[in-house]
């Protein structure tokens, strides 16, 4: 999915947080990034990537959630290609 605005990405991330919570998985790392103000969008994306990587360490068996996390990382990689 391509996001025309950062607001669209922000809404998608909130959807993923809800999906994680529904599966009783820890969404806190991503939630913390969503609640924090950053100086630049690049900084926000870097922290978001770090948080997604932390969440991915869990035993996630839901293919949709796994796909959505990878989709977020695809967006992160535009600013942080080596993350």
C-alpha positions, 0 to 999 in steps of 0.5 A: 500500500502506498500512503499519500500522506503521513496521516494515512500511514499513521492511521494504518499503524493504529489499525495494526496496533489494534490487530496486535491487541486483538491477538493479545500480542504486545503492541507497546513498542509501536504505541510508544512511537505513535505517542511521541513527538519527533523532530523529523519524519525520518527520525519517526520512521527510524524509531517506528522501524525499531519498534516494528522489529521489536514487535516482530520478535513475538510469535506472530502466527497471523499472516495478515498481521505479519504482512502488515508489519512488513508493509510498515517496514517497506515504508521505513526502508524508504528512509532507512534502507539498511534497517 
